[in-house]
Amino acid sequence: MAKIFCSLIFLCCLVLSTGARVNHRILSSSTLGLDDATPTGSNFTFVCDPARYSSLGLEASNFAFCDTSLSYEVRAMDLVNQMTLTEKVHQLGNKAYGVPRLGLAAYEWWSEALHGVSNVGPGTFFDDLIPGSTSFPTVITTAAAFNESLWKVIGQAVSTEARAMYNLGRAGLTYWSPNINVVRDPRWGRAIETPGEDPYVVGRYAVNYVRGLQDVEGSENYTDPNSRPLKVSSCCKHYAAYDVDNWKGVERYTFDARVSEQDMVETFLRPFEMCVKDGDVSSIMCSYNRVNGIPTCADPKLLNQTIRGDWDLHGYIVSDCDSLQVMVDDHKWLGDTKEDAVAQTLKAGLDLDCGDYYTDNVEAAVRQGKVREADIDKSLNFLYVVLMRLGFFDGIPQYNSFGKNHVCSKENIELATEAAREGTVLLKNENNSLPFSIDKVKTLAVVGPHSNATSAMIGNYAGIPCQIITPIDGLSKFAKVDYQMGCSDVACKNESFIFPAMEAAKKADATIIFAGIDLSVEAESLDRDDLLLPGYQTQLINQVASVANGPVVLVLMSAGGVDISFAKRNENIKSILWVGYPGEEGGNAIADVIFGKYNPGGRLPLTWHEADYVDMLPMTSMPLRPIDSLGYPGRTYKFFNGSTVYPFGYGLSYTQFTYNLTSSTRSLDIKLEKYQYCHDLGYKSDSFKPSCPSIRVDNSEYNDRIEFEVEVQNVGTKDGSEVVIVYAKPPEGIDASYIKQVIGFQRVFVPAGGSEKVKFEFSASKSLQVVDFDAYSVLPSGGHTIMIGDGIISFPVHINFC
């Protein structure tokens, strides 16, 4: 086992991007309100600790904001009302300076926890006391598990480690994660950070991970959500229509996403709405880009009207780092001065600036009459209510015992292994070549640029892992390994290493080729130009497979899809596994799958397009639907009907499953109330159009439950998990609607020879709705189709209005 508490050199390899502009200032922990950290813990307890106030020469009882008999809103208002204008503006950046005369401690808002506690952002650091934290698989990998309970329990584990590190003075309480942007284009560099291309799946991931991070056991359903305690605070980002980083010179800092209202409602906003309404997230981060000409952080419709008004956010809105500088220097929006920009964003609803634009310019904006001080007060109230809910002012006693033993625990490391196993997708398995038997496969040739992967498995927005198990480490537990790199790195610009790899494959009982891409190809600020393996990797794979003595397995590490049609067709390559970027325990998880200790059941959360897809349309074309006049195909499985390497939701198993529909709702009569009206809906000219085509369902409640039950039978010889994905297809003839869309999914374990019944319940108005061209959410009448899996079972559901 290669147990590594990584060096500073390794740390630099991990932290390739911070979410901030390159010129964002680097701050040491000593300047960030972390002065209370000691070699063994922290001197800080909580703001309103009477002993702390006494040590400051103050009396806590003299400050109403420390009176726990008052509501958080009243306490926050009292605190803000006691501040001067200068003091107020110094609390509006990610570094809140505190107010010494009031006993208010400084606080650093910026911490990250995308797939484990990260040291990206100045709010968190590692040292001899806490040298690392559990690094779970990257989000795209965990998303492939299609397991909502897994997503939530990972959030719980991460928040436990975060809370423990906070107690020890090594971390904050506010984490700007997860990233829930939909992967609209396969070239997007940040696919690694997201749950994939389906808005519903992305939204369900958000809800579960946020609940795992935030929920304090027993307090999930408070009457007043603004008083609901938080374990840590989560933030769903990047809002909105953000999915171009740096493609052929087009950068996020200047990109204007031209998006229809239909696509905004249906795709780009839906995960965020779910995150706020169902996840009760306590923060939203706005993005760098413009949407239809307006920077997202300055758009009152996106912020005040939608997030606060329509969705009722219980928390604060923060900018992506240096977004206000980007507005002025890059977008040059309205020719704004710095004071104009901060006035615009404050009035639009932006509460907190990751950066120093608010800190440096808001006071001048107030004195120039461009924004009211009351707007500052409103934002500070939102911020301090969140900190009070987190226990920053009063503590949360049930977490006082969290400490060093809660970080990198055996349980969390095993959870990281399980997540990597569940996220593994079996793409090919000719003649049941996998799993290998330890009795038959005693020697392995392990070749390729990812064979000895370390930092590549960790991905970005990572901290220092507890340990790293490389693929070689994991496989060496099962067989004797002959390792030949084949390529020195994923760029694979030198073919001279291929011959030794071929020689190893000739002598081994089996060969495993580890190929793929990494953060040098797909990352924040780095979109892809193509969907191919770099350099000589294809040649390496084909030549090794052509001479191998035993079965050949191709293991791919990537986030976005790769066109491996050649390997799919190559009869010498018996099996293909996609493992994403599997985190610190990746080597163990991969070995467990290859040698049959675990039966893979993951499904692809992205469509794997053929290479020529990128030649059909520019990445900057935002519409999801095909643009026939330009010859542009649709995007994501919902609107693309061409050929693929592997479709969304694809994945095999070492066993076989059958489905049997045991009960189902086939029709639904919905009675319209007195003031409910039929809504027109576009149909193709040659299609039948009902007299009442649809009804609006934006904020209406109906008795419209649909339910059905599926019996999943394992008819093979190995225990395994099956992901049951449920799709809905709209009635035939509706113009420009989706082909199909996910409305639900469950992962179920079924022992060999056994069966499990899986029940689904849906609201027809939510699950069968379509978003029309005018961006109304409507429920069409007529014959909908429910599909289970890739059409394994389908049945009609007829909607009637009466």
C-alpha positions in Angstrom: 0.0 0.0 0.0 1.4 3.4 -1.0 0.4 5.5 1.9 1.1 9.1 1.0 0.6 12.3 3.0 1.5 14.3 0.0 4.4 16.7 -0.2 4.2 20.3 -1.1 5.3 19.3 -4.6 2.4 16.9 -5.0 0.0 19.5 -3.5 1.0 21.9 -6.3 0.1 19.3 -8.8 -3.3 18.9 -7.3 -4.3 22.5 -7.0 -4.3 23.4 -10.7 -7.2 25.9 -10.5 -9.0 27.9 -7.8 -12.1 29.2 -9.4 -10.5 32.6 -9.3 -8.7 34.6 -12.0 -5.0 33.8 -12.4 -4.1 37.1 -10.8 -6.2 36.6 -7.7 -4.1 37.4 -4.7 -2.7 34.5 -2.7 -3.2 35.0 1.0 -1.5 33.2 3.8 -3.5 31.7 6.6 -2.1 34.3 9.0 -4.0 37.0 7.2 -7.3 35.2 7.1 -8.8 35.2 10.5 -7.2 31.8 11.2 -4.9 33.3 13.8 -6.6 31.2 16.5 -5.2 28.0 15.0 -2.5 26.4 17.2 -0.3 23.4 16.6 -2.7 21.2 18.5 -6.1 22.8 17.7 -7.8 26.2 18.0 -8.2 28.9 20.6 -11.5 29.9 19.1 -14.7 28.5 20.4 -17.6 30.7 19.1 -18.2 34.4 18.8 -20.6 34.8 21.8 -18.6 32.7 24.2 -18.7 34.7 27.5 -15.2 33.7 28.3 -14.0 34.9 24.9 -15.7 38.3 25.4 -14.2 38.5 28.9 -10.7 38.0 27.4 -11.4 40.9 25.0 -12.4 43.1 27.9 -16.0 43.0 26.8 -19.3 41.6 28.3 -21.2 39.3 26.0 -24.5 40.1 27.8 -24.2 43.7 26.6 -24.8 42.7 23.0 -28.2 41.7 21.9 -26.8 39.8 18.9 -25.5 37.3 21.5 -28.9 36.9 23.2 -30.0 33.4 22.2 -33.6 34.1 23.2 -34.0 36.3 20.2 -34.5 35.1 16.6 -31.5 34.9 14.3 -33.0 37.7 12.1 -33.4 40.0 15.1 -29.9 39.2 16.3 -28.3 39.8 12.8 -30.2 43.1 12.5 -28.9 44.2 15.9 -25.3 43.3 14.9 -25.5 45.1 11.6 -27.2 48.2 13.0 -24.3 48.7 15.4 -21.7 48.8 12.6 -20.4 51.9 10.8 -20.5 52.1 7.1 -16.8 51.4 6.9 -17.2 48.4 9.2 -20.0 47.0 7.1 -18.2 47.1 3.8 -15.3 45.2 5.4 -17.6 42.2 5.9 -18.7 42.0 2.3 -15.7 40.1 0.8 -14.7 36.5 1.2 -12.4 37.8 3.9 -14.7 39.3 6.5 -12.5 41.4 8.8 -14.7 41.4 11.8 -15.4 44.3 14.2 -13.1 44.2 17.2 -15.0 46.8 19.2 -18.1 44.6 19.0 -16.2 41.4 19.6 -17.1 40.1 16.1 -14.4 37.7 14.9 -13.0 37.7 11.4 -14.2 35.0 9.1 -13.0 33.5 5.8 -16.0 32.5 3.7 -14.1 30.7 0.9 -13.7 26.9 1.4 -14.3 24.1 -1.1 -15.6 20.5 -0.7 -16.4 19.3 -4.2 -15.5 15.6 -3.4 -13.8 16.0 -0.1 -12.4 18.8 2.0 -10.2 20.8 -0.3 -7.4 23.3 0.3 -8.5 25.3 -2.7 -9.5 28.6 -1.1 -7.9 30.3 1.8 -10.5 29.1 4.4 -8.9 25.6 4.7 -5.3 24.3 5.1 -3.5 21.1 6.0 -0.4 20.8 8.3 1.2 18.3 10.6 -2.0 18.1 12.8 -4.3 17.4 9.8 -2.1 16.3 6.9 -5.0 15.3 4.6 -8.6 14.5 4.2 -10.6 11.8 2.4 -10.5 12.4 -1.3 -13.6 10.7 -2.8 -14.0 10.1 -6.5 -14.6 13.1 -8.7 -18.3 14.0 -9.1 -18.7 12.7 -12.6 -17.5 9.3 -11.3 -19.8 9.2 -8.3 -22.7 10.4 -10.5 -22.2 7.2 -12.5 -23.3 5.2 -9.5 -26.9 6.6 -9.9 -27.2 6.0 -6.1 -28.9 8.9 -4.2 -28.2 7.4 -0.8 -24.5 7.2 -1.7 -24.4 10.8 -2.8 -25.9 11.9 0.5 -23.7 9.7 2.8 -20.6 11.1 1.0 -21.9 14.6 1.8 -22.3 13.5 5.4 -18.8 12.1 5.6 -17.3 15.3 4.0 -19.2 17.6 6.4 -18.0 15.5 9.4 -14.4 16.0 8.3 -15.0 19.7 7.6 -16.6 20.2 11.0 -13.7 18.4 12.7 -11.2 20.5 10.9 -13.1 23.7 11.8 -12.9 22.6 15.5 -9.2 22.3 15.1 -8.8 25.7 13.4 -8.0 24.3 9.9 -11.2 25.0 8.0 -14.2 27.2 7.8 -17.9 26.4 7.8 -19.0 27.6 4.4 -18.2 25.4 1.4 -18.7 26.6 -2.2 -19.7 23.2 -3.5 -21.2 21.4 -5.5 -20.9 22.4 -9.1 -24.2 21.6 -10.7 -23.9 22.9 -14.2 -25.3 20.6 -16.9 -22.7 19.2 -19.4 -24.3 20.6 -22.6 -21.2 20.0 -24.8 -18.8 17.0 -24.6 -15.8 19.3 -24.9 -16.4 21.2 -21.7 -13.4 21.0 -19.4 -15.3 21.0 -16.2 -17.3 17.9 -16.8 -15.1 16.3 -14.2 -16.8 18.4 -11.5 -20.4 17.8 -12.5 -23.0 15.1 -12.3 -23.5 14.9 -16.0 -25.8 16.0 -18.8 -29.3 15.3 -17.5 -30.9 18.2 -15.6 -33.0 16.0 -13.3 -30.1 13.7 -12.4 -27.9 16.7 -11.8 -30.6 18.2 -9.6 -31.0 15.0 -7.6 -27.3 14.8 -7.0 -27.4 18.4 -5.8 -30.3 17.7 -3.4 -28.6 14.7 -1.9 -25.1 16.0 -1.6 -26.3 19.3 -0.2 -28.5 17.6 2.3 -25.6 15.4 3.3 -23.4 18.4 3.9 -25.9 20.7 5.6 -28.5 18.7 7.5 -28.2 18.4 11.3 -29.8 15.1 12.3 -33.3 15.7 13.5 -33.6 19.2 12.2 -34.3 18.6 8.5 -37.9 20.0 8.6 -37.9 23.2 10.7 -41.0 25.3 10.6 -38.8 28.3 10.0 -36.1 27.4 7.5 -34.1 30.5 8.4 -33.5 29.1 11.8 -32.7 25.6 10.8 -29.2 24.7 12.0 -26.6 23.7 9.5 -23.7 21.3 9.9 -21.8 23.2 7.3 -23.1 25.5 4.6 -23.2 24.3 1.0 -23.3 26.4 -2.2 -24.7 25.4 -5.6 -22.7 26.9 -8.5 -22.2 28.3 -11.1 -25.4 30.1 -11.9 -26.3 30.2 -14.8 -25.8 28.9 -18.3 -22.1 28.5 -17.6 -20.4 25.8 -19.6 -17.8 27.5 -21.8 -14.4 27.9 -20.1 -11.8 28.5 -22.8 -12.5 27.1 -26.2 -10.5 28.3 -29.2 -9.8 31.6 -27.5 -13.4 32.2 -26.3 -13.1 32.6 -22.5 -15.7 32.6 -19.7 -14.6 36.1 -18.7 -16.0 37.6 -21.9 -18.5 35.0 -23.1 -22.1 36.0 -23.6 -24.4 32.9 -23.5 -27.3 33.6 -25.8 -30.0 31.3 -24.3 -33.7 31.0 -25.0 -36.0 31.2 -22.1 -37.2 27.7 -22.9 -33.7 26.3 -22.5 -33.1 28.4 -19.3 -36.2 26.9 -17.6 -35.9 23.4 -19.0 -32.1 22.8 -18.7 -29.9 25.5 -17.2 -32.0 26.6 -14.2 -33.7 23.3 -13.3 -30.8 21.8 -11.1 -30.5 25.1 -9.3 -34.2 25.3 -8.6 -34.1 21.7 -7.2 -31.1 22.6 -5.2 -32.9 25.5 -3.5 -36.4 24.2 -3.2 -35.6 20.5 -2.4 -32.1 20.7 -1.0 -32.7 23.9 0.9 -29.1 25.0 0.0 -27.9 28.0 1.9 -25.9 29.7 -0.9 -25.9 30.1 -4.7 -22.8 31.3 -6.6 -23.3 33.4 -9.8 -20.9 32.8 -12.7 -18.4 34.8 -14.8 -20.3 34.8 -18.0 -23.1 37.0 -19.3 -26.5 35.6 -20.2 -28.2 37.4 -23.0 -26.0 40.4 -22.6 -26.2 40.8 -18.8 -23.5 39.5 -16.3 -25.2 36.9 -14.1 -24.0 38.6 -10.9 -25.7 41.9 -12.0 -28.9 40.4 -13.2 -31.9 41.2 -10.9 -34.1 38.8 -12.7 -31.7 35.9 -12.1 -30.9 36.8 -8.5 -33.6 38.8 -6.7 -36.6 37.7 -8.8 -35.7 34.1 -9.4 -33.5 32.8 -6.6 -35.0 34.9 -3.8 -38.5 35.6 -5.1 -39.6 32.5 -7.0 -37.4 29.9 -5.2 -37.2 31.5 -1.7 -33.5 31.0 -1.0 -32.7 30.7 2.7 -29.2 32.0 2.5 -26.9 34.2 0.6 -25.7 34.8 -3.0 -22.0 35.0 -3.7 -20.0 35.8 -6.8 -17.5 33.6 -8.4 -14.1 34.9 -7.5 -13.2 38.3 -9.0 -16.4 38.3 -11.0 -16.9 42.0 -10.4 -13.5 42.8 -11.7 -14.3 40.6 -14.7 -17.5 42.7 -15.3 -15.5 45.9 -15.4 -12.2 44.8 -17.0 -13.4 42.1 -19.4 -17.1 42.4 -20.1 -16.8 46.2 -19.9 -20.5 46.1 -19.1 -22.2 49.4 -19.6 -18.8 51.1 -19.3 -19.2 50.8 -15.6 -16.8 52.3 -13.1 -15.9 50.1 -10.1 -18.5 52.0 -8.0 -21.1 51.5 -10.7 -20.4 47.8 -10.8 -20.7 47.2 -7.1 -23.9 49.3 -7.0 -25.4 47.3 -9.8 -24.6 43.9 -8.2 -25.8 44.9 -4.7 -29.1 46.1 -6.0 -29.4 42.9 -8.2 -29.1 40.7 -5.1 -25.4 39.8 -4.8 -24.6 39.6 -1.1 -21.0 38.5 -0.9 -18.0 39.2 -3.2 -15.3 36.5 -3.6 -12.6 39.1 -4.0 -12.1 42.6 -2.8 -14.3 44.7 -5.1 -17.0 45.2 -2.5 -14.5 45.8 0.3 -12.6 48.4 -1.8 -15.5 50.2 -3.6 -18.9 49.9 -1.9 -18.3 52.7 0.6 -17.5 55.1 -2.3 -20.6 53.9 -4.2 -22.8 54.7 -1.2 -21.2 58.1 -0.7 -21.7 58.8 -4.4 -25.4 58.1 -4.1 -25.3 55.0 -6.4 -26.5 52.5 -3.8 -28.2 52.6 -0.5 -26.6 51.6 2.8 -29.9 49.7 3.4 -28.9 47.3 0.5 -25.7 46.5 2.4 -27.7 45.9 5.5 -29.9 43.4 3.8 -27.0 41.4 2.4 -25.2 41.4 5.8 -28.4 40.1 7.5 -28.5 37.2 5.1 -24.8 36.4 5.7 -25.0 36.6 9.5 -28.2 34.5 9.8 -26.3 31.7 7.9 -23.3 32.0 10.3 -25.7 31.9 13.3 -27.3 28.8 11.8 -23.8 27.2 11.6 -23.0 27.8 15.2 -20.3 30.4 14.5 -22.0 32.7 17.1 -23.3 30.1 19.6 -21.6 26.8 18.8 -23.4 23.5 18.1 -22.6 21.2 21.1 -23.2 17.9 19.3 -20.2 18.6 17.1 -17.8 19.7 19.9 -16.3 16.2 20.1 -15.3 16.1 16.4 -11.6 16.1 16.0 -8.6 14.5 14.4 -10.0 11.0 14.6 -13.0 12.0 12.4 -10.7 12.9 9.5 -9.4 10.1 7.2 -11.3 7.5 9.3 -11.3 3.9 8.2 -15.1 4.3 7.6 -14.5 7.2 5.2 -11.7 5.6 3.4 -13.9 2.5 2.8 -16.7 4.8 1.7 -14.3 6.3 -0.9 -13.5 2.8 -2.1 -17.2 1.9 -2.4 -18.0 5.1 -4.3 -15.2 4.3 -6.8 -16.5 0.7 -7.2 -20.1 1.9 -7.7 -19.1 4.5 -10.2 -17.2 2.0 -12.4 -18.9 1.4 -15.7 -18.4 -1.9 -17.7 -18.5 -0.9 -21.4 -17.5 -4.2 -23.0 -17.1 -7.7 -21.8 -16.8 -10.2 -24.7 -17.2 -13.9 -23.8 -17.4 -12.9 -20.1 -13.7 -12.2 -20.1 -14.1 -10.4 -16.8 -13.8 -11.0 -13.9 -10.4 -12.6 -13.8 -9.9 -15.6 -11.7 -6.9 -15.5 -9.3 -6.4 -19.2 -10.0 -6.0 -18.6 -13.7 -4.5 -15.1 -13.9 -1.3 -15.1 -11.8 0.8 -12.6 -13.9 -0.4 -9.3 -15.3 1.1 -6.9 -17.8 0.0 -3.5 -16.6 0.8 -0.8 -19.2 -0.3 2.7 -20.2 0.0 6.2 -18.9 -2.5 5.8 -16.0 -1.1 2.5 -14.7 0.6 4.2 -11.8 -1.8 7.1 -11.5 -1.7 9.2 -8.4 -2.8 12.9 -8.7 -4.7 12.1 -11.9 -7.2 10.0 -9.9 -7.8 12.9 -7.5 -8.9 15.4 -10.1 -9.3 19.1 -9.3 -10.7 21.0 -6.4 -9.0 18.4 -4.2 -7.1 18.6 -1.0 -4.3 16.3 0.2 -5.6 12.7 0.2 -5.3 10.5 3.2 -3.4 8.0 1.0 -3.3 7.0 -2.6 -3.7 3.5 -3.9 -2.5 3.4 -7.5 -3.8 0.8 -10.0 -0.5 -1.1 -9.6 -0.9 -1.1 -5.9 -4.4 -2.6 -6.1 -3.7 -5.2 -8.8 -0.5 -6.4 -7.0 -2.7 -7.8 -4.2 -4.1 -10.2 -6.7 -1.3 -11.1 -9.1 2.3 -10.5 -10.0 2.5 -7.3 -12.0 5.0 -6.4 -14.8 4.6 -2.7 -15.2 5.6 -0.9 -18.4 4.5 2.7 -18.9 3.9 2.5 -22.7 3.6 6.3 -22.6 5.4 8.6 -20.2 2.2 10.7 -19.7 -1.2 11.1 -21.3 0.2 13.3 -24.1 2.0 10.2 -25.3 4.3 12.0 -27.7 7.0 9.3 -27.7 6.2 5.9 -29.2 9.5 4.4 -28.1 7.9 3.1 -24.8 5.4 1.0 -26.7 7.8 -1.9 -27.6 8.6 -2.8 -23.9 4.8 -2.8 -23.2 4.3 -5.2 -26.1 7.0 -7.5 -24.7 5.4 -7.5 -21.3 2.0 -8.4 -22.8 3.4 -11.4 -24.7 4.5 -13.1 -21.5 1.7 -12.3 -19.0 -1.5 -14.3 -18.3 -3.5 -11.2 -19.0 -2.9 -7.5 -19.9 -4.5 -4.4 -18.5 -4.0 -1.1 -20.5 -4.6 2.1 -18.5 -5.3 4.9 -20.9 -7.3 8.2 -21.0 -6.9 11.8 -20.3 -6.3 14.1 -17.3 -6.3 17.7 -16.2 -3.8 18.6 -18.9 -6.6 17.9 -21.4 -9.9 18.7 -19.6 -10.0 21.1 -16.7 -11.3 24.5 -15.5 -10.1 27.1 -18.0 -9.3 24.3 -20.5 -12.0 23.0 -22.9 -11.2 20.1 -25.3 -10.7 20.5 -29.0 -11.5 16.9 -29.8 -12.8 13.6 -28.3 -9.8 11.5 -29.1 -7.1 9.9 -27.0 -4.0 12.0 -27.2 -0.8 11.3 -29.0 0.2 7.6 -29.6 -2.3 6.2 -27.1 -4.4 4.6 -29.8 -1.3 3.0 -31.3 -0.2 1.8 -27.9 -3.6 0.1 -27.3 -3.8 -1.6 -30.7 -0.2 -2.8 -30.8 -0.3 -4.2 -27.3 -3.6 -5.9 -27.9 -2.4 -7.4 -31.1 0.4 -9.4 -29.4 -1.0 -10.1 -25.9 -0.8 -13.6 -24.7 -4.0 -13.5 -22.7 -7.2 -11.5 -22.5 -6.8 -7.7 -22.8 -8.7 -5.2 -20.6 -8.8 -1.5 -21.4 -9.3 0.8 -18.4 -10.1 4.4 -19.2 -9.7 7.4 -17.0 -11.6 10.5 -18.1 -14.5 12.7 -17.2 -15.9 13.5 -20.7 -16.4 10.8 -23.3 -13.7 9.5 -25.5 -14.2 8.1 -29.0 -12.8 4.6 -28.5 -14.8 3.1 -31.4 -11.5 1.4 -32.5 -11.3 -0.5 -29.1 -15.0 -1.3 -29.1 -14.6 -3.0 -32.5 -11.2 -4.6 -31.7 -11.7 -8.3 -31.1 -8.4 -8.5 -29.3 -9.7 -6.2 -26.6 -12.1 -8.3 -24.6 -13.2 -5.9 -21.9 -13.4 -2.1 -21.4 -13.9 -0.3 -18.1 -14.5 3.4 -17.5 -13.5 4.4 -14.0 -13.7 8.2 -14.3 -11.2 9.7 -11.9 -11.8 7.3 -9.0 -10.2 9.2 -6.1 -7.6 8.1 -3.5 -8.8 4.5 -3.4 -9.0 4.1 -7.1 -6.4 1.3 -7.3 -8.3 -0.9 -4.8 -11.6 -0.3 -6.5 -10.4 -1.1 -10.0 -8.7 -4.3 -8.8 -11.8 -5.4 -6.9 -13.8 -5.0 -10.1 -11.3 -6.7 -12.4 -10.9 -9.7 -10.0 -14.6 -10.1 -9.2 -14.7 -8.9 -5.6 -17.2 -6.4 -6.9 -19.7 -6.6 -9.8 -19.8 -3.3 -11.7 -23.2 -1.6 -12.0 -22.4 2.0 -12.9 -24.0 3.8 -15.9 -22.6 6.6 -18.0 -23.9 10.0 -16.9 -22.9 11.5 -20.3 -23.4 10.6 -23.9 -20.1 9.4 -25.5 -20.2 11.0 -28.9 -18.2 10.0 -32.0 -15.3 12.2 -32.8 -16.9 14.0 -35.7 -19.6 15.5 -33.4 -17.3 18.4 -32.6 -17.1 19.2 -36.3 -20.8 19.6 -36.5 -21.3 22.7 -34.3 -19.3 25.2 -32.3 -19.1 24.8 -28.6 -20.5 28.4 -28.2 -23.8 27.5 -29.9 -26.1 27.3 -26.8 -29.4 25.9 -28.0 -30.1 22.3 -26.9 -32.5 21.6 -29.8 -31.1 21.0 -33.3 -30.7 24.1 -35.5 -31.8 22.7 -38.9 -31.0 25.9 -40.8 -27.3 25.6 -39.7 -27.1 21.8 -39.8 -26.4 21.7 -36.0 -27.4 18.5 -34.2 -29.2 18.5 -30.8 -27.3 18.3 -27.5 -27.5 15.7 -24.8 -29.4 12.5 -25.2 -32.6 14.4 -24.8 -32.2 16.1 -28.2 -29.5 14.2 -30.1 -30.7 11.3 -32.2 -27.5 10.4 -34.1 -25.1 7.5 -33.6 -22.9 7.4 -30.5 -20.0 5.4 -29.2 -22.0 4.7 -26.0 -25.3 6.3 -25.1 -26.3 8.1 -21.9 -27.1 5.5 -19.2 -25.1 2.7 -20.7 -23.5 0.1 -18.6 -23.1 -3.7 -18.4 -22.8 -6.2 -15.5 -21.1 -9.5 -14.8 -24.6 -10.9 -14.4 -27.9 -10.6 -16.3 -31.1 -8.9 -15.2 -34.7 -9.1 -16.4 -37.6 -6.7 -15.6 -41.2 -7.6 -15.1 -43.9 -4.9 -14.7 -46.1 -6.0 -11.8 -48.5 -3.0 -11.6 -48.9 0.4 -13.3 -51.1 3.5 -13.7 -52.2 3.6 -17.3 -54.5 6.6 -17.4 -55.1 9.7 -15.3 -58.2 12.0 -15.3 -57.4 15.5 -14.1 -60.3 17.8 -13.2 -59.7 21.4 -14.0 -60.8 23.9 -11.5 -63.1 26.9 -12.3 -60.2 29.2 -13.3 -57.9 26.7 -14.9 -57.8 26.9 -18.7 -56.4 24.9 -21.5 -53.1 26.1 -22.8 -52.1 25.9 -26.5 -49.1 23.8 -27.5 -47.3 23.6 -30.8 -47.8 20.5 -32.8 -46.3 19.4 -36.0 -48.5 20.1 -39.0 -49.1 16.5 -39.9 -50.0 15.4 -36.3 -53.2 15.2 -34.4 -53.7 18.1 -31.9 -56.1 17.5 -29.0 -58.8 20.1 -28.4 -57.2 20.8 -25.0 -53.5 20.4 -25.7 -52.1 21.1 -22.3 -52.5 22.9 -19.0 -50.0 25.1 -17.2 -48.5 23.5 -14.1 -46.1 26.3 -12.9 -47.4 26.6 -9.4 -50.5 24.5 -9.4 -51.2 21.4 -7.2 -53.1 18.4 -8.7 -54.1 15.0 -7.6 -52.0 13.5 -10.3 -50.1 10.6 -8.9 -48.7 7.9 -11.2 -47.2 4.8 -9.8 -45.9 1.5 -10.9 -43.8 -1.4 -9.7 -41.1 -3.4 -11.4 -39.7 -6.7 -10.4 -36.0 -6.9 -11.1 -34.7 -10.5 -11.4 -31.1 -11.5 -11.4 -31.0 -14.5 -13.8 -27.3 -14.8 -13.8 -24.8 -16.5 -11.5 -23.3 -13.4 -9.7 -24.7 -11.0 -7.1 -25.0 -7.5 -8.5 -26.6 -4.1 -8.5 -28.9 -2.9 -11.2 -29.6 0.8 -12.0 -33.3 1.1 -13.0 -33.6 4.3 -15.0 -37.1 5.5 -15.8 -37.7 7.8 -18.8 -40.8 9.7 -20.0 -41.6 10.3 -23.7 -44.1 13.0 -24.6 -47.2 12.5 -26.8 -46.4 12.0 -30.5 -46.4 15.2 -32.6 -45.5 17.9 -30.1 -43.2 20.3 -31.9 -39.5 20.5 -30.8 -40.0 18.5 -27.6 -37.4 16.2 -26.0 -36.9 12.7 -27.3 -37.1 11.3 -23.8 -36.0 12.5 -20.4 -35.1 10.8 -17.1 -37.9 11.2 -14.4 -36.5 8.7 -11.8 -34.0 6.1 -11.0 -33.1 3.6 -8.3 -30.1 1.4 -7.8 -31.0 -2.0 -6.3 -28.9 -4.9 -5.2 -30.2 -8.3 -6.3 -28.5 -11.6 -5.3 -27.9 -14.2 -7.9 -31.1 -16.1 -8.6 -33.1 -13.5 -6.6 -35.5 -10.7 -7.3 -36.4 -7.3 -5.8 -39.5 -5.2 -6.4 -38.9 -1.5 -7.1 -41.7 0.9 -6.7 -41.9 4.3 -8.4 -44.3 7.2 -7.7 -44.5 10.3 -9.7 -46.5 13.5 -10.0 -47.6 13.7 -13.6 -47.6 17.5 -13.6 -43.9 17.5 -12.6 -42.5 14.4 -14.3 -44.5 14.4 -17.6 -44.3 18.2 -18.1 -42.8 19.9 -21.1 -41.5 23.4 -21.3 -43.0 25.1 -24.4 -41.3 27.8 -26.5 -42.7 30.6 -24.3 -41.1 28.9 -21.3 -44.3 27.8 -19.7 -44.2 24.5 -17.9 -47.2 22.5 -19.2 -48.7 19.1 -18.9 -49.7 17.8 -22.3 -52.9 15.8 -22.7 -52.8 12.5 -24.6 -50.6 9.4 -24.7 -47.3 9.7 -22.8 -44.9 6.7 -22.7 -43.0 5.5 -19.7 -39.8 3.6 -20.6 -37.8 1.6 -18.2 -34.2 1.3 -19.2 -33.5 1.4 -22.9 -37.1 0.3 -23.7 -36.8 -3.0 -21.9 -40.3 -2.3 -20.7 -42.6 0.5 -21.8 -46.2 1.3 -21.2 -48.6 4.2 -22.0 -50.0 6.7 -19.6 -53.0 8.6 -21.0 -53.7 12.1 -19.6 -57.2 13.4 -19.8 -58.5 16.8 -18.7 -62.1 17.1 -17.6 
